[in-house]
């Protein structure tokens, strides 16, 4: 059997003409016909060429892997116990699901308190306002995606450095206006952002306290490539510090373009070429101008690179490293890279546990770790926390949290229009009736909560569900605080899962 999807994909709204009779090895229909207009990926590629490497549907959508990976967290089941209590008094009235403590703290030089062990990873599209706002309400970490300054049409550079980008403060304020002492909003920067001085501008002009340096993510091992429709677009991209090929400022290139010849203009995200020395020096520079917290974003690269990044993080006193495994994704990533690149999340976590164990035996300072890549529900979160114990501090939930932000916002619009979805009519017809967790938000924010966007309430409510579910699994194992969750809380029903637990799956 093939684990890879056929050559029909939601990424590009393509499909096989005869999906009932595929050649699973190639992904094509078993029989191609002369009169087919080319509805599959091959047909799209025949028309659009190199553009078909990337999804054509990313505008108002999110995209993630369609591959059926041979190993994931479903290969584990959660354990349960009926005696005693850890982290609470062994009293039936005092050791309840309600009494499970999910609060934690991450960080090195400037610790950050979290209401629950969750990070909402990098994103800067769709309903970002409620994504960030809901994270603040829930008291968790959240990240503004790379290239954020390019979202500001008023962006201005002088001598190659950002000097004007008011949109960046707007992104930060979407979290800060609801901040209640827990969580943090983090600005992710890639090599292009760093070259044009985004960190300095964010810290000095926008009050940014935390920056995440990006090495890569599961869906995007390389930085994005965008075709630029016109010479004018290419020149503007180049002026904003992007690498554009062919060079739009070259008079000969311009002449050939105007005559209908030459390559298409494309902007290329640069690949980072950092090393231990340059990263440690850069982090020191940023701390010196007021940065409090430094994070890394990494993916399921070669295990040698995983270890090197963790050792750099230890050396530079990085607060947390987020590792993104195959199966996740939400940004503008090559279709085949989303499906066919990177260690699956659970396999990546297995490698990380082994690396951290070696580093601990060496007496090194260990950075906190977050795992992300395909998480949506509390069972997956609990399994990942248990599997990664004691080294994994948080779990990243990106696409699912954005889905909550979008769907809840839409429900709010339908309430206002008096057009409640049939599926929800059984719960009521008002915001109060449909969003019962609004009561909790009033306890925190007072009557101000009555004016909150339903999208942000939706993110809070969704994470509240995750938290409540986690408490159930923790109480099931008689563990009433996060630090007691460990690998004994899961067991492997499959041979692959047993090999993962033993660190042998990739050996």
C-alpha positions in Angstrom: 0.0 0.0 0.0 1.0 3.6 -0.4 0.8 6.1 2.4 1.1 9.1 0.0 -2.0 10.8 -1.3 -3.1 10.4 -4.9 -2.5 13.2 -7.4 -5.7 14.9 -6.5 -5.4 17.4 -3.6 -7.4 19.9 -1.7 -4.2 22.0 -1.8 -4.9 22.8 -5.5 -8.5 21.7 -5.9 -7.4 18.9 -8.1 -8.9 15.4 -8.5 -8.4 12.1 -10.4 -10.7 11.7 -13.3 -11.2 8.0 -12.3 -10.5 7.9 -8.6 -12.1 4.4 -8.3 -9.2 3.0 -10.4 -5.9 4.6 -9.3 -2.3 3.5 -9.8 -1.3 3.9 -6.1 2.4 3.8 -6.9 2.3 6.9 -9.2 -0.8 8.4 -7.8 -2.3 8.7 -11.3 -5.4 7.2 -12.7 -4.6 3.7 -14.0 -5.8 4.8 -17.4 -5.2 8.2 -18.9 -7.4 9.2 -21.8 -6.8 11.5 -24.8 -9.8 13.6 -24.1 -9.1 14.4 -20.4 -8.7 18.1 -19.7 -6.3 17.3 -16.9 -8.2 17.6 -13.6 -5.3 16.1 -11.6 -2.0 17.6 -10.3 -0.3 16.6 -13.6 -3.0 18.5 -15.6 -2.6 21.6 -13.4 1.2 21.4 -13.7 0.8 21.2 -17.5 -0.9 24.6 -17.4 0.7 26.4 -14.5 4.2 24.9 -14.5 6.3 25.8 -11.4 3.4 27.6 -9.7 1.8 24.1 -9.1 4.5 23.3 -6.5 2.7 25.5 -4.1 -1.0 25.4 -3.0 -3.3 27.7 -5.0 -5.9 27.8 -2.2 -4.1 29.5 0.7 -5.9 32.8 0.7 -8.9 32.2 3.0 -7.9 28.6 3.8 -5.5 26.6 5.9 -3.7 23.6 4.5 -2.0 20.6 6.1 -0.6 17.3 5.1 -2.8 14.8 3.4 -0.4 11.9 3.8 -1.5 8.9 6.0 1.6 8.5 8.2 2.4 5.0 9.4 2.9 6.2 13.0 1.1 8.7 15.1 -0.2 9.2 18.7 -3.2 6.9 17.9 -0.7 4.1 18.4 -0.8 4.8 22.1 -3.5 4.4 24.7 -3.8 6.3 27.9 -3.3 4.4 31.2 -5.5 4.7 34.3 -5.2 4.0 38.0 -7.6 3.5 40.9 -5.4 4.0 44.0 -3.9 7.1 45.7 -3.3 10.6 44.6 -0.2 12.5 43.4 -0.2 16.3 43.9 -3.3 16.3 46.0 -4.5 15.0 49.3 -5.9 11.5 49.0 -9.4 12.6 49.9 -12.4 12.0 47.6 -13.6 15.6 48.2 -10.2 17.2 47.6 -8.8 15.2 44.7 -11.3 15.8 42.0 -11.0 16.6 38.3 -11.5 20.3 39.2 -8.4 20.1 41.5 -6.0 19.1 38.7 -3.4 22.0 38.3 -2.4 22.6 34.7 -0.5 25.8 35.4 3.2 25.7 34.5 6.1 28.1 33.9 8.7 28.2 31.1 11.7 30.4 30.5 15.3 30.9 31.6 16.2 34.5 32.5 12.6 35.8 32.6 10.1 33.0 33.4 6.7 33.1 31.8 3.6 31.7 33.6 1.0 29.7 31.7 -2.5 28.7 32.7 -2.1 25.5 30.7 0.8 23.9 28.8 -0.2 25.2 25.4 1.4 27.4 22.7 -0.5 28.6 19.7 2.3 28.5 17.0 3.2 31.1 14.4 0.4 32.5 12.2 -0.4 35.8 10.6 -3.4 35.2 8.4 -7.1 34.8 8.5 -8.6 35.7 11.9 -5.4 36.5 13.6 -7.0 39.1 15.9 -9.1 36.5 17.7 -6.3 33.9 17.5 -4.0 36.2 19.5 -6.8 37.6 21.7 -8.1 34.2 22.6 -4.6 33.1 23.5 -4.3 35.9 26.0 -7.7 35.1 27.5 -6.7 31.5 27.9 -3.3 32.5 29.4 -1.1 30.6 26.9 1.8 31.5 24.5 1.1 32.6 20.9 3.3 33.5 18.0 3.1 36.1 15.2 4.3 34.4 12.0 7.4 35.3 10.0 7.3 38.1 7.5 4.7 39.9 9.5 6.0 43.3 8.5 5.1 42.5 4.8 1.5 42.5 5.8 1.6 46.3 6.3 1.0 48.2 3.1 2.6 51.3 4.7 5.9 49.4 5.5 8.9 51.6 4.9 12.6 50.8 4.8 15.5 53.3 4.9 19.0 52.1 4.1 17.7 48.5 4.2 16.1 48.7 7.6 12.5 48.9 8.8 11.6 52.4 10.0 7.8 52.4 9.7 5.5 49.5 10.3 2.5 50.4 12.6 0.8 47.1 11.7 3.3 45.2 13.9 2.1 47.0 17.0 -1.4 46.2 16.0 -0.5 42.5 15.9 1.1 42.7 19.4 -1.8 44.6 20.9 -4.3 42.0 19.8 -2.8 39.9 22.6 -1.7 42.6 25.0 -5.1 44.2 25.4 -6.3 41.0 27.0 -3.2 40.0 28.8 -3.9 38.9 32.4 -0.5 37.9 33.8 -0.3 34.5 32.0 1.1 33.7 28.5 3.1 35.8 26.1 2.9 37.0 22.5 6.1 36.2 20.6 7.3 37.7 17.3 8.8 35.1 14.9 11.6 36.3 12.7 13.3 34.5 9.8 16.6 35.4 8.2 15.0 38.0 5.9 13.3 39.7 8.8 16.5 39.8 10.7 18.4 41.3 7.8 16.0 44.3 7.6 16.1 44.9 11.4 12.7 43.7 12.3 13.8 42.6 15.8 15.3 46.0 16.6 12.2 47.9 15.3 9.8 45.5 17.2 11.7 45.9 20.5 12.4 49.6 20.4 9.3 50.9 18.7 6.6 48.4 19.5 7.6 47.1 23.0 8.0 43.5 21.8 9.4 41.4 24.7 9.8 38.0 23.0 11.2 36.9 19.7 11.3 33.4 18.1 14.1 32.7 15.7 12.9 30.4 13.0 14.9 27.5 11.5 12.0 25.8 9.9 8.6 24.1 10.4 7.2 20.7 9.4 5.4 22.0 6.4 8.1 24.3 5.2 11.7 23.0 5.3 12.7 25.8 2.8 11.5 29.4 2.9 8.6 30.3 0.5 8.8 31.2 -3.1 6.3 33.6 -4.6 5.8 34.4 -8.3 5.5 38.2 -8.8 3.0 39.1 -11.5 4.6 42.3 -12.7 7.9 44.1 -13.0 6.6 46.7 -10.5 5.8 44.0 -8.0 9.2 42.5 -8.4 10.9 45.9 -7.8 8.8 46.6 -4.7 9.7 43.2 -3.3 13.3 43.8 -3.9 13.1 47.2 -2.3 11.6 45.6 0.8 14.7 43.4 1.2 13.5 40.2 -0.5 15.7 38.2 -2.8 14.2 38.4 -6.3 15.3 36.3 -9.3 15.9 37.4 -12.0 17.1 40.8 -10.8 14.3 43.2 -11.6 16.6 46.2 -11.4 18.9 44.9 -14.2 18.1 47.0 -17.3 18.6 44.0 -19.6 16.2 41.9 -17.5 13.6 44.8 -17.7 14.0 45.1 -21.5 13.5 41.3 -22.0 10.5 41.3 -19.7 8.8 44.1 -21.5 9.4 42.3 -24.8 7.7 39.1 -23.4 10.9 37.1 -22.8 12.8 35.9 -19.7 12.0 34.1 -16.5 9.1 34.8 -14.3 10.0 37.0 -11.4 10.0 35.2 -8.1 10.8 36.3 -4.6 12.8 33.7 -2.6 12.9 33.4 1.2 16.6 33.1 2.1 17.8 29.9 3.9 19.3 30.7 7.3 23.0 30.2 7.6 23.3 30.7 11.3 25.8 28.9 13.5 26.6 28.7 17.2 28.8 31.9 17.2 26.5 34.1 15.2 23.3 33.0 17.0 24.8 33.5 20.5 26.1 36.9 19.5 22.8 38.0 17.9 20.8 36.9 21.0 23.2 38.9 23.2 22.6 42.0 21.0 18.9 41.7 21.3 19.0 41.2 25.1 21.1 44.3 25.4 18.4 46.5 23.8 15.6 45.1 26.0 14.5 41.7 24.7 13.3 39.5 27.6 12.6 36.1 26.0 14.1 34.2 23.1 12.5 31.2 21.5 13.6 28.9 18.6 11.3 27.3 16.0 12.6 24.1 14.6 11.2 21.1 12.7 11.8 17.4 12.3 15.1 17.7 10.4 17.9 15.2 10.6 18.5 14.1 14.3 22.0 15.6 14.1 20.5 19.0 13.4 17.9 18.5 16.2 20.6 18.0 18.7 22.7 20.8 17.4 19.8 23.3 17.8 19.1 22.1 21.3 22.8 22.5 22.3 22.8 26.0 20.9 19.6 26.7 22.9 21.3 25.5 26.0 24.4 27.6 25.3 22.4 30.8 24.5 19.9 30.3 27.4 17.0 30.1 25.0 13.7 30.0 26.8 12.0 27.3 24.7 12.4 25.5 21.4 9.3 24.5 19.5 9.7 21.4 17.3 7.2 21.0 14.5 6.6 17.5 13.1 5.2 16.3 9.8 1.5 16.3 9.6 0.9 19.8 10.7 1.1 23.0 8.7 -1.0 26.1 8.0 1.2 28.4 5.9 2.3 28.8 2.4 4.3 25.6 1.9 5.2 23.4 -1.1 2.5 20.7 -1.5 4.9 17.8 -1.7 7.0 19.2 1.2 3.9 19.2 3.4 3.2 15.6 2.6 6.6 14.0 2.1 9.2 15.9 4.3 10.1 15.8 7.9 9.9 13.3 10.8 6.4 12.5 11.9 5.6 14.4 15.1 5.7 11.3 17.4 8.9 10.0 15.9 10.5 13.4 16.2 9.5 13.5 19.9 11.1 10.1 20.4 14.4 11.4 19.1 14.2 14.6 21.2 13.7 12.7 24.4 16.8 10.7 23.7 18.8 13.8 22.9 17.6 15.6 26.0 18.5 12.6 28.1 22.1 12.6 26.8 22.4 16.4 27.4 21.0 16.0 30.9 23.6 13.3 31.7 26.3 15.7 30.5 25.1 18.2 33.1 24.0 20.8 30.5 21.3 23.4 31.1 18.1 22.1 29.3 15.8 24.4 27.4 12.1 23.9 27.6 10.6 22.1 24.6 7.2 22.4 22.9 6.0 19.9 20.4 3.6 20.7 17.6 2.4 19.2 14.4 -1.2 17.9 14.0 -2.6 18.3 17.5 -6.3 19.1 17.9 -7.8 17.2 20.9 -6.9 16.6 24.5 -6.1 12.9 24.1 -3.3 13.8 21.6 -2.0 16.5 23.9 -2.0 14.3 27.0 -0.2 11.5 25.1 2.5 13.9 23.8 3.0 15.3 27.3 3.4 11.8 28.8 5.6 10.6 25.9 7.9 13.6 26.2 8.1 13.7 30.0 10.0 15.1 31.7 11.5 17.2 28.8 8.4 18.5 27.0 6.8 21.5 28.6 4.1 22.5 26.2 2.1 21.3 23.1 1.4 23.5 20.1 -2.1 23.7 18.7 -2.2 25.9 15.6 -4.7 25.0 12.9 -7.3 23.7 15.3 -7.1 27.0 17.3 -7.5 29.0 14.2 -10.4 26.9 13.1 -12.0 27.8 16.5 -11.3 31.5 15.9 -12.9 31.4 12.4 -15.9 29.2 13.2 -16.8 31.1 16.4 -16.5 34.4 14.6 -18.9 33.1 11.9 -21.4 31.9 14.6 -21.3 35.4 16.1 -22.1 36.9 12.7 -25.0 34.5 12.3 -26.4 35.3 15.7 -26.4 38.9 14.8 -28.2 38.2 11.6 -30.8 36.0 13.4 -29.8 33.0 11.4 -28.6 30.4 14.0 -27.2 27.2 12.4 -29.6 24.3 12.8 -26.9 22.3 14.5 -26.6 25.0 17.3 -30.3 25.9 17.7 -30.7 23.3 20.5 -28.3 25.4 22.7 -30.1 28.7 22.3 -30.1 31.8 20.2 -28.0 34.4 22.0 -24.3 34.8 22.6 -24.8 34.0 26.3 -26.7 30.9 25.5 -24.4 29.6 22.8 -21.1 30.5 24.6 -21.5 29.5 28.2 -17.8 30.1 28.9 -18.5 33.8 28.6 -19.4 33.6 32.3 -15.9 32.7 33.1 -14.5 35.6 31.1 -16.7 38.0 33.0 -15.1 36.7 36.2 -11.7 37.7 34.8 -12.5 40.9 32.8 -15.8 42.1 34.3 -18.5 43.5 32.1 -15.9 44.3 29.4 -16.2 40.7 28.4 -19.7 41.4 27.0 -18.0 43.2 24.1 -15.5 40.5 23.3 -15.5 39.1 19.8 -17.1 35.7 19.6 -14.0 34.5 17.6 -11.8 35.3 20.6 -14.3 33.7 23.0 -14.3 30.7 20.7 -10.5 30.3 21.0 -10.8 30.6 24.8 -13.7 28.1 24.9 -11.9 25.6 22.6 -8.8 25.7 24.8 -11.0 25.4 27.9 -12.3 22.2 26.4 -8.7 21.0 25.9 -7.9 21.9 29.5 -11.0 20.2 30.9 -10.2 17.0 28.9 -6.6 17.1 30.1 -7.8 17.2 33.7 -9.9 14.2 33.1 -7.0 12.1 31.8 -4.7 13.4 34.6 -7.3 12.5 37.3 -7.8 9.2 35.7 -4.1 8.5 36.4 -4.4 10.0 39.9 -2.1 12.8 39.0 -3.3 16.3 40.1 -0.4 18.4 38.8 1.4 18.5 35.5 4.8 17.5 36.8 3.6 14.0 37.7 2.6 13.1 34.2 5.1 10.7 32.7 5.5 7.8 30.3 3.8 5.4 32.7 0.6 7.2 31.7 0.6 5.6 28.2 1.1 2.2 26.8 1.8 0.8 23.3 -0.9 -1.4 21.7 1.3 -1.7 18.6 4.8 -2.9 17.9 5.7 0.5 16.3 4.6 2.3 19.5 6.7 -0.1 21.6 9.7 0.7 19.4 9.1 4.4 19.8 9.0 4.1 23.5 12.3 2.1 23.4 13.9 4.6 21.0 14.3 2.0 18.3 11.8 3.1 15.7 14.3 5.0 13.5 17.2 2.6 14.3 
